[in-house]
């Protein structure tokens, strides 16, 4: 299959907020172009994107995965659901055995074991040493294998063919989120999944200095004789117009989903569905750091999507010289920078002729982006056009 990429660029203004905190509780920052910028880490926005799949029901639950250390607990629940006679201890033992048969290392966390011993509780279930990412279909397949060997599980999982089956079940029929964001398994590297998506750290297009809000809270039961606050504190925040970028290798996504296709679907259908879900989720999602404190629910003012056959290209260099905002805002100048930078860099590097471009924009400040690609009236229209173009590329012979 020919390689081709989908680049998603967004300009999004966020009012006073603390989307992504550092170890001191302050909003994360970075120096770029010699000045401090607001920053939201790639991990924070990838997490928000994954959560949005489920929150907005963009994909069927069967197409999503579970990332947890509590893999034995999760599989034991599926074993018990498949065979009620195995509920409880037998299901837990079988779950531990099938996980180990797949080559994954588990152990009872010392902290939990010590707490159980101190309080006279039962032995906690073993857990993986790190977060394990498995699709719902992989978990179901492992549970079914455990039920199959329930009569004599120790002998069953000593057989090489059954160990091979366990490992194969853990490495086939990947969920959409695993196919997109990848999976790293330190103990069993041959079931790693290369991520199809790369997400950049979002940074402000302008200089940003963090601020601090001093707050007080009143004790409702205080009398007039008890003046003063019941609690005082501070919370750090900033506000920014962010440049956000993600690159999706559609060919890698198709390869990752290759063994997870539904029997009643064409090869392109699940890939198109995953692409459309990702683009929508990346655009609309928002990290939830301090969201109750600031209520900073915004959507991007401008989105540019590129389908290209060369290599991913970020346009962050358009903002290496920080936008000054002399007119009291940053969006208009940021849009003007993009409108000039995009055609210039694509022409210089010979990438303009083979690239498809779509634009979704809001308000008069984004007017200058209207000429750089096909303008969509709604996000739904944008997603449909992108999905159709991806499907056509997938169906074109290599």
BALOBA-1460 file (C-alpha; in Angstrom, 3 decimals):
// residues 398
<rec num="1" residu="x" x="0.000" y="0.000" z="0.000"/>
<rec num="2" residu="x" x="1.239" y="3.505" z="-0.839"/>
<rec num="3" residu="x" x="2.027" y="5.689" z="2.135"/>
<rec num="4" residu="x" x="-0.201" y="8.697" z="2.710"/>
<rec num="5" residu="x" x="-0.831" y="10.989" z="5.638"/>
<rec num="6" residu="x" x="-3.585" y="13.093" z="7.104"/>
<rec num="7" residu="x" x="-2.433" y="16.279" z="8.844"/>
<rec num="8" residu="x" x="-4.842" y="18.087" z="11.169"/>
<rec num="9" residu="x" x="-4.066" y="21.677" z="12.177"/>
<rec num="10" residu="x" x="-6.180" y="23.801" z="14.519"/>
<rec num="11" residu="x" x="-6.123" y="27.269" z="16.038"/>
<rec num="12" residu="x" x="-8.036" y="27.340" z="19.304"/>
<rec num="13" residu="x" x="-8.377" y="30.151" z="21.808"/>
<rec num="14" residu="x" x="-8.778" y="29.086" z="25.420"/>
<rec num="15" residu="x" x="-9.711" y="31.654" z="28.114"/>
<rec num="16" residu="x" x="-8.249" y="31.550" z="31.657"/>
<rec num="17" residu="x" x="-7.627" y="27.857" z="32.244"/>
<rec num="18" residu="x" x="-5.224" y="25.202" z="33.463"/>
<rec num="19" residu="x" x="-5.678" y="22.403" z="30.930"/>
<rec num="20" residu="x" x="-2.486" y="20.496" z="31.737"/>
<rec num="21" residu="x" x="-0.542" y="20.952" z="34.984"/>
<rec num="22" residu="x" x="3.129" y="20.424" z="35.782"/>
<rec num="23" residu="x" x="4.448" y="18.997" z="39.055"/>
<rec num="24" residu="x" x="3.828" y="22.313" z="40.845"/>
<rec num="25" residu="x" x="0.224" y="22.593" z="39.689"/>
<rec num="26" residu="x" x="0.968" y="25.390" z="37.215"/>
<rec num="27" residu="x" x="-0.019" y="25.224" z="33.532"/>
<rec num="28" residu="x" x="2.735" y="23.632" z="31.447"/>
<rec num="29" residu="x" x="4.876" y="25.978" z="29.393"/>
<rec num="30" residu="x" x="7.664" y="25.832" z="26.809"/>
<rec num="31" residu="x" x="10.145" y="28.275" z="25.307"/>
<rec num="32" residu="x" x="9.778" y="28.557" z="21.533"/>
<rec num="33" residu="x" x="11.202" y="31.298" z="19.380"/>
<rec num="34" residu="x" x="12.980" y="32.612" z="22.462"/>
<rec num="35" residu="x" x="9.795" y="33.439" z="24.399"/>
<rec num="36" residu="x" x="7.659" y="31.479" z="26.899"/>
<rec num="37" residu="x" x="4.547" y="29.839" z="25.461"/>
<rec num="38" residu="x" x="1.568" y="28.085" z="26.966"/>
<rec num="39" residu="x" x="1.792" y="24.333" z="26.338"/>
<rec num="40" residu="x" x="-0.554" y="21.364" z="26.498"/>
<rec num="41" residu="x" x="1.274" y="18.049" z="26.293"/>
<rec num="42" residu="x" x="0.611" y="15.529" z="23.557"/>
<rec num="43" residu="x" x="-0.269" y="12.934" z="26.219"/>
<rec num="44" residu="x" x="-2.998" y="15.179" z="27.620"/>
<rec num="45" residu="x" x="-4.645" y="15.718" z="24.246"/>
<rec num="46" residu="x" x="-4.289" y="12.077" z="23.202"/>
<rec num="47" residu="x" x="-6.012" y="11.042" z="26.424"/>
<rec num="48" residu="x" x="-8.785" y="13.576" z="25.773"/>
<rec num="49" residu="x" x="-9.151" y="12.292" z="22.209"/>
<rec num="50" residu="x" x="-9.430" y="8.657" z="23.342"/>
<rec num="51" residu="x" x="-11.965" y="9.542" z="26.034"/>
<rec num="52" residu="x" x="-14.044" y="11.500" z="23.505"/>
<rec num="53" residu="x" x="-14.557" y="8.355" z="21.403"/>
<rec num="54" residu="x" x="-16.500" y="6.834" z="24.291"/>
<rec num="55" residu="x" x="-18.032" y="9.999" z="25.771"/>
<rec num="56" residu="x" x="-19.631" y="10.983" z="22.467"/>
<rec num="57" residu="x" x="-20.240" y="7.391" z="21.300"/>
<rec num="58" residu="x" x="-18.282" y="7.997" z="18.111"/>
<rec num="59" residu="x" x="-17.408" y="4.301" z="17.911"/>
<rec num="60" residu="x" x="-19.058" y="1.105" z="19.059"/>
<rec num="61" residu="x" x="-17.630" y="-0.118" z="22.409"/>
<rec num="62" residu="x" x="-16.463" y="-3.299" z="20.651"/>
<rec num="63" residu="x" x="-14.113" y="-1.147" z="18.548"/>
<rec num="64" residu="x" x="-12.378" y="0.347" z="21.580"/>
<rec num="65" residu="x" x="-9.783" y="-0.938" z="24.016"/>
<rec num="66" residu="x" x="-9.060" y="-0.910" z="27.735"/>
<rec num="67" residu="x" x="-5.804" y="0.418" z="29.178"/>
<rec num="68" residu="x" x="-5.225" y="-0.862" z="32.697"/>
<rec num="69" residu="x" x="-2.878" y="-2.670" z="35.048"/>
<rec num="70" residu="x" x="-5.877" y="-4.635" z="36.354"/>
<rec num="71" residu="x" x="-5.871" y="-7.021" z="33.428"/>
<rec num="72" residu="x" x="-6.515" y="-10.106" z="35.584"/>
<rec num="73" residu="x" x="-9.584" y="-8.483" z="37.116"/>
<rec num="74" residu="x" x="-10.935" y="-7.444" z="33.712"/>
<rec num="75" residu="x" x="-10.489" y="-10.874" z="32.121"/>
<rec num="76" residu="x" x="-11.856" y="-12.641" z="35.215"/>
<rec num="77" residu="x" x="-15.052" y="-10.640" z="34.826"/>
<rec num="78" residu="x" x="-15.364" y="-11.772" z="31.224"/>
<rec num="79" residu="x" x="-14.704" y="-15.401" z="32.200"/>
<rec num="80" residu="x" x="-17.422" y="-15.257" z="34.838"/>
<rec num="81" residu="x" x="-19.822" y="-13.675" z="32.333"/>
<rec num="82" residu="x" x="-19.137" y="-16.511" z="29.885"/>
<rec num="83" residu="x" x="-19.501" y="-19.266" z="32.494"/>
<rec num="84" residu="x" x="-21.201" y="-18.439" z="35.800"/>
<rec num="85" residu="x" x="-19.919" y="-21.657" z="37.380"/>
<rec num="86" residu="x" x="-16.394" y="-20.193" z="37.249"/>
<rec num="87" residu="x" x="-17.271" y="-16.910" z="38.999"/>
<rec num="88" residu="x" x="-15.006" y="-15.847" z="41.835"/>
<rec num="89" residu="x" x="-11.742" y="-17.628" z="42.592"/>
<rec num="90" residu="x" x="-11.727" y="-20.009" z="39.596"/>
<rec num="91" residu="x" x="-12.219" y="-17.142" z="37.129"/>
<rec num="92" residu="x" x="-9.472" y="-15.130" z="38.802"/>
<rec num="93" residu="x" x="-7.051" y="-18.070" z="38.679"/>
<rec num="94" residu="x" x="-7.855" y="-18.772" z="35.036"/>
<rec num="95" residu="x" x="-7.433" y="-15.109" z="34.165"/>
<rec num="96" residu="x" x="-3.980" y="-15.040" z="35.756"/>
<rec num="97" residu="x" x="-2.967" y="-18.184" z="33.873"/>
<rec num="98" residu="x" x="-4.123" y="-17.005" z="30.455"/>
<rec num="99" residu="x" x="-2.403" y="-13.638" z="30.935"/>
<rec num="100" residu="x" x="0.860" y="-15.375" z="31.791"/>
<rec num="101" residu="x" x="0.411" y="-17.768" z="28.877"/>
<rec num="102" residu="x" x="0.343" y="-14.723" z="26.598"/>
<rec num="103" residu="x" x="3.771" y="-13.788" z="27.967"/>
<rec num="104" residu="x" x="2.633" y="-10.887" z="30.144"/>
<rec num="105" residu="x" x="4.182" y="-10.540" z="33.583"/>
<rec num="106" residu="x" x="1.922" y="-9.990" z="36.574"/>
<rec num="107" residu="x" x="2.403" y="-9.726" z="40.323"/>
<rec num="108" residu="x" x="0.468" y="-8.704" z="43.424"/>
<rec num="109" residu="x" x="1.335" y="-5.044" z="44.131"/>
<rec num="110" residu="x" x="3.329" y="-4.900" z="47.366"/>
<rec num="111" residu="x" x="1.427" y="-1.885" z="48.641"/>
<rec num="112" residu="x" x="-1.910" y="-3.630" z="48.238"/>
<rec num="113" residu="x" x="-0.578" y="-6.891" z="49.663"/>
<rec num="114" residu="x" x="0.750" y="-5.113" z="52.750"/>
<rec num="115" residu="x" x="-2.525" y="-3.264" z="53.251"/>
<rec num="116" residu="x" x="-4.534" y="-6.497" z="52.923"/>
<rec num="117" residu="x" x="-2.261" y="-8.272" z="55.406"/>
<rec num="118" residu="x" x="-2.505" y="-5.415" z="57.885"/>
<rec num="119" residu="x" x="-6.286" y="-5.246" z="57.684"/>
<rec num="120" residu="x" x="-6.856" y="-8.990" z="57.553"/>
<rec num="121" residu="x" x="-8.256" y="-8.846" z="54.035"/>
<rec num="122" residu="x" x="-7.995" y="-11.392" z="51.249"/>
<rec num="123" residu="x" x="-5.009" y="-11.547" z="48.912"/>
<rec num="124" residu="x" x="-5.366" y="-8.889" z="46.177"/>
<rec num="125" residu="x" x="-5.393" y="-9.952" z="42.541"/>
<rec num="126" residu="x" x="-2.109" y="-9.765" z="40.633"/>
<rec num="127" residu="x" x="-1.661" y="-6.855" z="38.263"/>
<rec num="128" residu="x" x="0.586" y="-5.988" z="35.348"/>
<rec num="129" residu="x" x="3.621" y="-3.885" z="36.227"/>
<rec num="130" residu="x" x="2.550" y="-1.250" z="33.711"/>
<rec num="131" residu="x" x="-0.579" y="-0.194" z="31.885"/>
<rec num="132" residu="x" x="-1.662" y="-2.835" z="29.361"/>
<rec num="133" residu="x" x="-3.688" y="-1.771" z="26.316"/>
<rec num="134" residu="x" x="-5.946" y="-4.533" z="24.970"/>
<rec num="135" residu="x" x="-8.983" y="-4.373" z="22.703"/>
<rec num="136" residu="x" x="-12.361" y="-5.655" z="23.823"/>
<rec num="137" residu="x" x="-12.099" y="-8.441" z="21.250"/>
<rec num="138" residu="x" x="-8.657" y="-9.423" z="22.520"/>
<rec num="139" residu="x" x="-9.938" y="-9.556" z="26.089"/>
<rec num="140" residu="x" x="-12.932" y="-11.662" z="25.009"/>
<rec num="141" residu="x" x="-10.692" y="-14.050" z="23.062"/>
<rec num="142" residu="x" x="-8.363" y="-14.536" z="26.039"/>
<rec num="143" residu="x" x="-11.340" y="-15.119" z="28.327"/>
<rec num="144" residu="x" x="-12.783" y="-17.682" z="25.914"/>
<rec num="145" residu="x" x="-9.429" y="-19.490" z="25.760"/>
<rec num="146" residu="x" x="-9.348" y="-19.613" z="29.570"/>
<rec num="147" residu="x" x="-12.848" y="-21.107" z="29.674"/>
<rec num="148" residu="x" x="-11.804" y="-23.677" z="27.078"/>
<rec num="149" residu="x" x="-8.962" y="-24.852" z="29.311"/>
<rec num="150" residu="x" x="-10.834" y="-24.600" z="32.609"/>
<rec num="151" residu="x" x="-11.072" y="-28.370" z="33.195"/>
<rec num="152" residu="x" x="-7.294" y="-28.723" z="33.629"/>
<rec num="153" residu="x" x="-5.862" y="-25.249" z="33.187"/>
<rec num="154" residu="x" x="-2.345" y="-25.976" z="34.419"/>
<rec num="155" residu="x" x="-1.827" y="-28.730" z="31.847"/>
<rec num="156" residu="x" x="-3.715" y="-26.743" z="29.186"/>
<rec num="157" residu="x" x="-1.469" y="-23.689" z="29.432"/>
<rec num="158" residu="x" x="1.723" y="-25.739" z="29.603"/>
<rec num="159" residu="x" x="1.147" y="-26.764" z="25.992"/>
<rec num="160" residu="x" x="3.051" y="-24.607" z="23.537"/>
<rec num="161" residu="x" x="0.207" y="-24.440" z="21.065"/>
<rec num="162" residu="x" x="-2.073" y="-22.906" z="23.701"/>
<rec num="163" residu="x" x="0.577" y="-20.402" z="24.750"/>
<rec num="164" residu="x" x="0.955" y="-19.472" z="21.091"/>
<rec num="165" residu="x" x="-2.800" y="-19.073" z="20.796"/>
<rec num="166" residu="x" x="-2.873" y="-16.802" z="23.850"/>
<rec num="167" residu="x" x="-0.142" y="-14.594" z="22.398"/>
<rec num="168" residu="x" x="-1.847" y="-14.551" z="18.987"/>
<rec num="169" residu="x" x="-5.155" y="-13.496" z="20.570"/>
<rec num="170" residu="x" x="-3.359" y="-10.607" z="22.285"/>
<rec num="171" residu="x" x="-1.912" y="-9.476" z="18.952"/>
<rec num="172" residu="x" x="-4.876" y="-9.615" z="16.580"/>
<rec num="173" residu="x" x="-8.149" y="-7.779" z="16.058"/>
<rec num="174" residu="x" x="-6.807" y="-4.498" z="17.403"/>
<rec num="175" residu="x" x="-9.233" y="-1.831" z="18.532"/>
<rec num="176" residu="x" x="-9.348" y="1.546" z="16.794"/>
<rec num="177" residu="x" x="-7.634" y="3.331" z="19.686"/>
<rec num="178" residu="x" x="-4.790" y="0.787" z="19.774"/>
<rec num="179" residu="x" x="-4.421" y="1.049" z="15.988"/>
<rec num="180" residu="x" x="-4.277" y="4.836" z="16.261"/>
<rec num="181" residu="x" x="-2.126" y="5.374" z="19.341"/>
<rec num="182" residu="x" x="-0.088" y="2.184" z="19.376"/>
<rec num="183" residu="x" x="0.915" y="-0.162" z="22.169"/>
<rec num="184" residu="x" x="4.252" y="-0.878" z="23.830"/>
<rec num="185" residu="x" x="4.675" y="-4.095" z="25.835"/>
<rec num="186" residu="x" x="8.115" y="-4.250" z="27.430"/>
<rec num="187" residu="x" x="7.907" y="-7.969" z="28.257"/>
<rec num="188" residu="x" x="6.592" y="-9.152" z="24.885"/>
<rec num="189" residu="x" x="7.958" y="-6.777" z="22.289"/>
<rec num="190" residu="x" x="6.678" y="-8.812" z="19.356"/>
<rec num="191" residu="x" x="3.088" y="-7.799" z="20.194"/>
<rec num="192" residu="x" x="3.926" y="-4.089" z="20.145"/>
<rec num="193" residu="x" x="1.816" y="-1.965" z="17.797"/>
<rec num="194" residu="x" x="3.326" y="0.986" z="15.951"/>
<rec num="195" residu="x" x="1.187" y="4.087" z="16.448"/>
<rec num="196" residu="x" x="-0.511" y="5.477" z="13.356"/>
<rec num="197" residu="x" x="-0.935" y="8.892" z="15.004"/>
<rec num="198" residu="x" x="1.575" y="11.462" z="16.194"/>
<rec num="199" residu="x" x="0.273" y="14.377" z="18.260"/>
<rec num="200" residu="x" x="2.370" y="17.491" z="18.828"/>
<rec num="201" residu="x" x="2.453" y="19.451" z="22.048"/>
<rec num="202" residu="x" x="0.020" y="22.308" z="21.554"/>
<rec num="203" residu="x" x="1.701" y="25.681" z="22.075"/>
<rec num="204" residu="x" x="0.456" y="29.247" z="22.095"/>
<rec num="205" residu="x" x="1.156" y="31.322" z="19.000"/>
<rec num="206" residu="x" x="2.130" y="34.228" z="21.265"/>
<rec num="207" residu="x" x="4.068" y="34.952" z="24.443"/>
<rec num="208" residu="x" x="2.330" y="33.809" z="27.625"/>
<rec num="209" residu="x" x="3.049" y="34.418" z="31.290"/>
<rec num="210" residu="x" x="1.267" y="32.295" z="33.881"/>
<rec num="211" residu="x" x="-0.924" y="34.131" z="36.372"/>
<rec num="212" residu="x" x="-2.141" y="33.218" z="39.840"/>
<rec num="213" residu="x" x="-5.655" y="33.520" z="41.229"/>
<rec num="214" residu="x" x="-6.022" y="34.064" z="44.982"/>
<rec num="215" residu="x" x="-9.310" y="32.647" z="46.230"/>
<rec num="216" residu="x" x="-11.214" y="32.254" z="49.483"/>
<rec num="217" residu="x" x="-14.048" y="29.972" z="50.544"/>
<rec num="218" residu="x" x="-16.595" y="30.799" z="53.236"/>
<rec num="219" residu="x" x="-17.685" y="28.382" z="55.946"/>
<rec num="220" residu="x" x="-21.486" y="28.334" z="55.724"/>
<rec num="221" residu="x" x="-21.771" y="27.635" z="59.449"/>
<rec num="222" residu="x" x="-19.651" y="30.566" z="60.603"/>
<rec num="223" residu="x" x="-21.466" y="33.176" z="62.695"/>
<rec num="224" residu="x" x="-21.001" y="36.941" z="62.625"/>
<rec num="225" residu="x" x="-18.581" y="36.494" z="65.481"/>
<rec num="226" residu="x" x="-16.383" y="34.308" z="63.291"/>
<rec num="227" residu="x" x="-15.254" y="36.530" z="60.387"/>
<rec num="228" residu="x" x="-12.780" y="35.432" z="57.798"/>
<rec num="229" residu="x" x="-12.508" y="32.667" z="55.255"/>
<rec num="230" residu="x" x="-12.841" y="28.973" z="55.934"/>
<rec num="231" residu="x" x="-10.152" y="28.279" z="53.362"/>
<rec num="232" residu="x" x="-7.767" y="30.317" z="51.226"/>
<rec num="233" residu="x" x="-5.510" y="29.285" z="48.384"/>
<rec num="234" residu="x" x="-4.166" y="30.048" z="44.939"/>
<rec num="235" residu="x" x="-4.548" y="28.435" z="41.533"/>
<rec num="236" residu="x" x="-2.328" y="29.151" z="38.539"/>
<rec num="237" residu="x" x="-3.750" y="29.728" z="35.073"/>
<rec num="238" residu="x" x="-3.138" y="31.300" z="31.689"/>
<rec num="239" residu="x" x="-5.080" y="32.056" z="28.527"/>
<rec num="240" residu="x" x="-3.841" y="31.421" z="25.004"/>
<rec num="241" residu="x" x="-4.515" y="30.947" z="21.326"/>
<rec num="242" residu="x" x="-3.062" y="27.495" z="20.732"/>
<rec num="243" residu="x" x="-1.682" y="25.944" z="17.567"/>
<rec num="244" residu="x" x="-2.551" y="22.246" z="17.620"/>
<rec num="245" residu="x" x="-1.276" y="19.588" z="15.228"/>
<rec num="246" residu="x" x="-1.645" y="15.845" z="14.668"/>
<rec num="247" residu="x" x="-0.388" y="13.575" z="11.880"/>
<rec num="248" residu="x" x="-2.162" y="10.329" z="10.989"/>
<rec num="249" residu="x" x="-0.427" y="7.731" z="8.821"/>
<rec num="250" residu="x" x="-3.469" y="6.249" z="7.090"/>
<rec num="251" residu="x" x="-1.436" y="3.369" z="5.630"/>
<rec num="252" residu="x" x="-0.241" y="2.423" z="9.141"/>
<rec num="253" residu="x" x="-3.781" y="2.640" z="10.478"/>
<rec num="254" residu="x" x="-4.987" y="0.322" z="7.720"/>
<rec num="255" residu="x" x="-2.204" y="-2.152" z="8.503"/>
<rec num="256" residu="x" x="-2.965" y="-2.066" z="12.238"/>
<rec num="257" residu="x" x="-6.670" y="-2.647" z="11.637"/>
<rec num="258" residu="x" x="-6.029" y="-5.342" z="9.037"/>
<rec num="259" residu="x" x="-6.875" y="-8.218" z="11.382"/>
<rec num="260" residu="x" x="-9.721" y="-6.426" z="13.085"/>
<rec num="261" residu="x" x="-12.110" y="-6.003" z="10.169"/>
<rec num="262" residu="x" x="-15.710" y="-7.073" z="10.385"/>
<rec num="263" residu="x" x="-16.592" y="-9.901" z="8.041"/>
<rec num="264" residu="x" x="-19.476" y="-7.946" z="6.513"/>
<rec num="265" residu="x" x="-17.403" y="-4.853" z="5.669"/>
<rec num="266" residu="x" x="-15.096" y="-3.828" z="2.862"/>
<rec num="267" residu="x" x="-11.448" y="-3.252" z="3.682"/>
<rec num="268" residu="x" x="-11.837" y="0.530" z="3.530"/>
<rec num="269" residu="x" x="-14.919" y="0.903" z="5.754"/>
<rec num="270" residu="x" x="-13.370" y="0.486" z="9.227"/>
<rec num="271" residu="x" x="-10.375" y="2.623" z="8.233"/>
<rec num="272" residu="x" x="-12.639" y="5.411" z="7.020"/>
<rec num="273" residu="x" x="-14.736" y="5.126" z="10.182"/>
<rec num="274" residu="x" x="-11.608" y="5.347" z="12.335"/>
<rec num="275" residu="x" x="-10.244" y="8.334" z="10.395"/>
<rec num="276" residu="x" x="-13.492" y="10.277" z="10.687"/>
<rec num="277" residu="x" x="-13.778" y="9.465" z="14.399"/>
<rec num="278" residu="x" x="-10.204" y="10.528" z="15.060"/>
<rec num="279" residu="x" x="-10.440" y="13.815" z="13.155"/>
<rec num="280" residu="x" x="-13.675" y="14.761" z="14.915"/>
<rec num="281" residu="x" x="-12.415" y="13.697" z="18.319"/>
<rec num="282" residu="x" x="-9.090" y="15.508" z="17.989"/>
<rec num="283" residu="x" x="-10.840" y="18.696" z="16.871"/>
<rec num="284" residu="x" x="-13.632" y="18.712" z="19.465"/>
<rec num="285" residu="x" x="-11.974" y="17.149" z="22.528"/>
<rec num="286" residu="x" x="-10.513" y="19.170" z="25.369"/>
<rec num="287" residu="x" x="-8.280" y="18.090" z="28.281"/>
<rec num="288" residu="x" x="-10.241" y="18.376" z="31.530"/>
<rec num="289" residu="x" x="-7.605" y="19.862" z="33.827"/>
<rec num="290" residu="x" x="-9.343" y="22.288" z="36.247"/>
<rec num="291" residu="x" x="-12.378" y="22.345" z="33.941"/>
<rec num="292" residu="x" x="-14.791" y="22.803" z="36.867"/>
<rec num="293" residu="x" x="-12.777" y="25.769" z="38.105"/>
<rec num="294" residu="x" x="-12.546" y="27.607" z="34.786"/>
<rec num="295" residu="x" x="-15.312" y="26.225" z="32.529"/>
<rec num="296" residu="x" x="-13.063" y="26.849" z="29.524"/>
<rec num="297" residu="x" x="-15.215" y="25.021" z="26.956"/>
<rec num="298" residu="x" x="-14.157" y="26.292" z="23.540"/>
<rec num="299" residu="x" x="-13.836" y="24.895" z="20.016"/>
<rec num="300" residu="x" x="-11.221" y="25.776" z="17.381"/>
<rec num="301" residu="x" x="-11.744" y="28.950" z="15.372"/>
<rec num="302" residu="x" x="-9.928" y="27.423" z="12.404"/>
<rec num="303" residu="x" x="-9.168" y="23.885" z="11.241"/>
<rec num="304" residu="x" x="-7.032" y="22.905" z="8.252"/>
<rec num="305" residu="x" x="-6.876" y="19.260" z="7.147"/>
<rec num="306" residu="x" x="-4.321" y="18.057" z="4.598"/>
<rec num="307" residu="x" x="-4.204" y="14.701" z="2.817"/>
<rec num="308" residu="x" x="-0.719" y="14.282" z="1.413"/>
<rec num="309" residu="x" x="1.368" y="11.523" z="-0.188"/>
<rec num="310" residu="x" x="4.794" y="12.802" z="0.816"/>
<rec num="311" residu="x" x="5.363" y="13.165" z="4.568"/>
<rec num="312" residu="x" x="3.675" y="14.899" z="7.512"/>
<rec num="313" residu="x" x="4.279" y="18.654" z="7.714"/>
<rec num="314" residu="x" x="3.602" y="20.803" z="10.780"/>
<rec num="315" residu="x" x="3.058" y="24.523" z="10.260"/>
<rec num="316" residu="x" x="4.310" y="25.517" z="13.713"/>
<rec num="317" residu="x" x="7.223" y="27.401" z="12.106"/>
<rec num="318" residu="x" x="4.728" y="30.073" z="11.095"/>
<rec num="319" residu="x" x="4.723" y="31.055" z="14.776"/>
<rec num="320" residu="x" x="8.447" y="30.838" z="15.559"/>
<rec num="321" residu="x" x="8.265" y="34.623" z="15.773"/>
<rec num="322" residu="x" x="5.578" y="35.101" z="18.385"/>
<rec num="323" residu="x" x="2.348" y="36.812" z="17.351"/>
<rec num="324" residu="x" x="2.289" y="40.174" z="19.133"/>
<rec num="325" residu="x" x="-1.435" y="40.838" z="19.267"/>
<rec num="326" residu="x" x="-1.017" y="44.604" z="18.958"/>
<rec num="327" residu="x" x="-4.657" y="44.909" z="17.933"/>
<rec num="328" residu="x" x="-5.842" y="43.248" z="21.122"/>
<rec num="329" residu="x" x="-6.195" y="39.682" z="19.818"/>
<rec num="330" residu="x" x="-4.146" y="36.870" z="18.331"/>
<rec num="331" residu="x" x="-6.437" y="34.862" z="16.029"/>
<rec num="332" residu="x" x="-6.480" y="37.247" z="13.061"/>
<rec num="333" residu="x" x="-2.697" y="37.554" z="12.863"/>
<rec num="334" residu="x" x="-2.238" y="33.816" z="13.451"/>
<rec num="335" residu="x" x="-4.595" y="33.092" z="10.550"/>
<rec num="336" residu="x" x="-2.729" y="35.545" z="8.320"/>
<rec num="337" residu="x" x="0.543" y="33.811" z="9.197"/>
<rec num="338" residu="x" x="-0.892" y="30.411" z="8.246"/>
<rec num="339" residu="x" x="-2.496" y="31.715" z="5.046"/>
<rec num="340" residu="x" x="0.908" y="32.977" z="3.884"/>
<rec num="341" residu="x" x="3.061" y="30.140" z="5.223"/>
<rec num="342" residu="x" x="1.094" y="27.114" z="3.984"/>
<rec num="343" residu="x" x="1.146" y="27.765" z="0.217"/>
<rec num="344" residu="x" x="4.697" y="29.081" z="0.404"/>
<rec num="345" residu="x" x="6.248" y="26.008" z="2.058"/>
<rec num="346" residu="x" x="4.200" y="23.571" z="-0.040"/>
<rec num="347" residu="x" x="5.198" y="25.314" z="-3.271"/>
<rec num="348" residu="x" x="8.875" y="25.473" z="-2.322"/>
<rec num="349" residu="x" x="8.983" y="21.772" z="-1.464"/>
<rec num="350" residu="x" x="6.811" y="20.683" z="-4.393"/>
<rec num="351" residu="x" x="4.009" y="19.314" z="-2.257"/>
<rec num="352" residu="x" x="1.113" y="21.492" z="-3.372"/>
<rec num="353" residu="x" x="0.051" y="19.568" z="-6.487"/>
<rec num="354" residu="x" x="-0.416" y="16.213" z="-4.754"/>
<rec num="355" residu="x" x="-2.102" y="17.516" z="-1.602"/>
<rec num="356" residu="x" x="-5.808" y="17.827" z="-0.848"/>
<rec num="357" residu="x" x="-6.851" y="20.579" z="1.564"/>
<rec num="358" residu="x" x="-10.011" y="21.288" z="3.559"/>
<rec num="359" residu="x" x="-10.770" y="24.288" z="5.753"/>
<rec num="360" residu="x" x="-13.317" y="24.780" z="8.518"/>
<rec num="361" residu="x" x="-13.370" y="28.265" z="9.991"/>
<rec num="362" residu="x" x="-15.466" y="30.461" z="12.255"/>
<rec num="363" residu="x" x="-15.878" y="34.244" z="12.157"/>
<rec num="364" residu="x" x="-14.408" y="37.111" z="10.133"/>
<rec num="365" residu="x" x="-10.979" y="36.853" z="11.767"/>
<rec num="366" residu="x" x="-10.361" y="33.620" z="9.834"/>
<rec num="367" residu="x" x="-11.356" y="34.960" z="6.410"/>
<rec num="368" residu="x" x="-7.862" y="34.712" z="4.896"/>
<rec num="369" residu="x" x="-7.868" y="30.915" z="5.199"/>
<rec num="370" residu="x" x="-10.825" y="30.603" z="2.835"/>
<rec num="371" residu="x" x="-8.638" y="30.453" z="-0.264"/>
<rec num="372" residu="x" x="-6.201" y="27.729" z="0.702"/>
<rec num="373" residu="x" x="-8.515" y="24.737" z="0.261"/>
<rec num="374" residu="x" x="-12.042" y="23.430" z="-0.049"/>
<rec num="375" residu="x" x="-14.104" y="25.234" z="2.549"/>
<rec num="376" residu="x" x="-16.582" y="23.126" z="4.535"/>
<rec num="377" residu="x" x="-19.725" y="24.673" z="5.936"/>
<rec num="378" residu="x" x="-19.895" y="22.267" z="8.873"/>
<rec num="379" residu="x" x="-17.680" y="19.774" z="10.654"/>
<rec num="380" residu="x" x="-19.922" y="16.978" z="9.391"/>
<rec num="381" residu="x" x="-19.321" y="18.086" z="5.809"/>
<rec num="382" residu="x" x="-15.572" y="18.214" z="6.434"/>
<rec num="383" residu="x" x="-15.509" y="14.706" z="7.923"/>
<rec num="384" residu="x" x="-17.541" y="13.249" z="5.063"/>
<rec num="385" residu="x" x="-15.235" y="14.795" z="2.447"/>
<rec num="386" residu="x" x="-12.073" y="13.660" z="4.224"/>
<rec num="387" residu="x" x="-13.466" y="10.162" z="4.750"/>
<rec num="388" residu="x" x="-14.421" y="9.848" z="1.098"/>
<rec num="389" residu="x" x="-10.969" y="10.978" z="-0.058"/>
<rec num="390" residu="x" x="-9.282" y="8.492" z="2.284"/>
<rec num="391" residu="x" x="-11.478" y="5.657" z="1.014"/>
<rec num="392" residu="x" x="-10.649" y="6.538" z="-2.595"/>
<rec num="393" residu="x" x="-6.912" y="6.564" z="-1.839"/>
<rec num="394" residu="x" x="-7.186" y="3.186" z="-0.109"/>
<rec num="395" residu="x" x="-8.976" y="1.701" z="-3.107"/>
<rec num="396" residu="x" x="-6.383" y="3.022" z="-5.584"/>
<rec num="397" residu="x" x="-3.914" y="0.253" z="-6.535"/>
<rec num="398" residu="x" x="-0.379" y="0.772" z="-5.233"/>
